[in-house]
Amino acid sequence: MIAKGSALKILLLSDTHGHLDERILAHAADADEIWHAGDVGSLDVVDRLQSLGRKVRGVYGNIDDAQMRRTWPQDQRFSIQGVRFWITHIAGPAGRLPTAIKNSLRAEPADVLICGHSHILRVGRDPSGVMCMNPGACGVHGFHKVRTMLRFTIEAGQITDLAVVELGARGALKP
């Protein structure tokens, strides 16, 4: 458990679809925790992230197989320094959350809703007050043009230092 007030650096990624490269791993090595919002694609991705010795949290996505679904849940809800997080693969952007997601947030509130699926990087506050984060996709499969992740710090019960990490064009595997 991290003491309130201690800074915790988070790397948030999604939609790896089985792909990890040295750029992703370099950013992961700088984080205290690594969070994955689904469509992992392979348990090898989980194993490689865990081999860095960081806490790894994640959910399965719609393309993940039965083995991945036995490894990670569909949803994760947890609190760090009083900030309530909900990670799920499919949720939607701020201002356009599906009714089922809105109902779930009313029943079990979260301060930050994290999702993936769309491959579209978006961060915004929903009219309900929840902060919605989608890190885009850092894998090489999909229609996204630029591979992205998010990094941020949780400090004194606040999200600080939120930054987009661009990994280059989807088709470009070398810097």
N, C-alpha and C positions, 0 to 999 in steps of 0.2 A: 504494500500500500504506500502510495506517495503522500507525504505530509502536505497539508494545505500550505500553499505558499512556495513549495518547491516547483521549479520549472520542469515541465515534461515536454520534450520535443516529439512530435508526432509526424510520421510520414503516412499520408493517405493515398492509396492507389486503388485502381479498379480495372477490370476488363483486361487482364494480362493474357487471357486465352492461351496459357501455357508458355508465354514468353517472359523471360527475364534477361536483361543484359547488364553489362558492367556499369552503365550509367545509373540504372535503377538501383543496383546493389550498392553503389557508392553513396547515394542519397540515403538508402536504408541503413547503412553503417553509421550515419551521422544522427540517426533518430534514436530516441529511447524506446519508443514503441512503433510498430508498423501495423497499420490497419488496412484491410483489403475488403472492398465493397462488392465482391462477387465476380463471377465468370473468371474464376481462377484458371481453369483449364487443365490443371494437372497437380497432383500431390507433390511433384518435384518442385513446383513453385513454392509451396508451403515449406517443404524441407529446406530449400535453399535460403529462404528468408529466416527460418528458425536457426539455421546454422550460424547466423550472425550473432547469436546470443541475445537477441532483443525479444521482448514480449511481442507476440504476433496475435492479433485478433482478426477475425474475418467471418464472412458469411458465404454461403454458396450462391451461385447465380443460375440463371435459367439454362445455361449450356453445360453446367457441371454435372458429372456423372454420379452414379450411386455411391461410389467410394468417397468422393468429395462431400457428398451430402451426409455421409456417416461421420465425416471428420469435422465439418463445421455446420452450424445451425443456419436456418433461413434468416433468422433475426438475432441480433445481439443488443441487449439493453444493459447499460452500466453507467455508473457515475464516477467521475474523477474530480476531486476538489469541489464537489457540489454541483458540477456541470453534468446534466443528464444527457447521455448520448443514446441514439438508436441507429444501428446500422442494419440496413436491409438492401437487397439488390435493386428492386424496382419500387420507386416511390413517385417520381415526378418532380418537376421544378417548383420552386416557391411561387405561390400564386395560382398554381394549377395542380395542386395535390389531389389525387383521387379520393373519393368519398371514404373508401375503406381506410386509407391512411389517415385522413382527418379524424375519423371515428376512433381509430386506435390512439391517436395523439390526445384526444379528449379523455379516453379511458385511462391512458398511461402516458402522461405528459413527458416530453423531452425538450431540452433546450436546443439540441443540435440533431438534425435528421441527416444521416449520411446515406447516399445511394450511389449506384453506378448505372449500368444497363444502356443508357442512351449514347454513350461515348462522347457526350457533350459536356465540357467543363462549364459548371455553373455554381455560383455561390450567391445566395440572396436570402433575405428575410421574408418569410411568408406573412401574410396579413394576420395570421394567428399568433405571430411572435416567434415561431420556431425558425432557427437558422438552418437553411438547407444547403448542403454541400454535395456536389458531384465532382469528383476529381477528373472526369473525362476518362480516357482510356490510355494505358501505357503499353498495351500490346500492339502487335503489328497487323492484327486481323480486324477488319471493319471498314467503315466509310470515313472515319475521322482523318483529317489531314495532318494534324500535329499530335504527337503523343504527349500526354500531360499527367501530372500528379499534383497533389497539394501538400504543403507542409505548414505546420503551425505549432504554436506552443500553448500549453495550458499552464497558466501561472496565476496564483492567487484567485482561483475560481473564474478566470477569464480566458477567452481565446485571444491570443496575441500573435503578432508576427506571421499572419496568414500570407502565404506566398504561393504563386503558381510555379511549378517546375516544368519547363518545356524540355522534352527529350529529343526533339527533332521531328522531321517528317515521318509519317507512318511507314513509308517504304524505305527510309534510310536507316540502316542498322549500324552504320559507323559514323562517328562525329565528323 
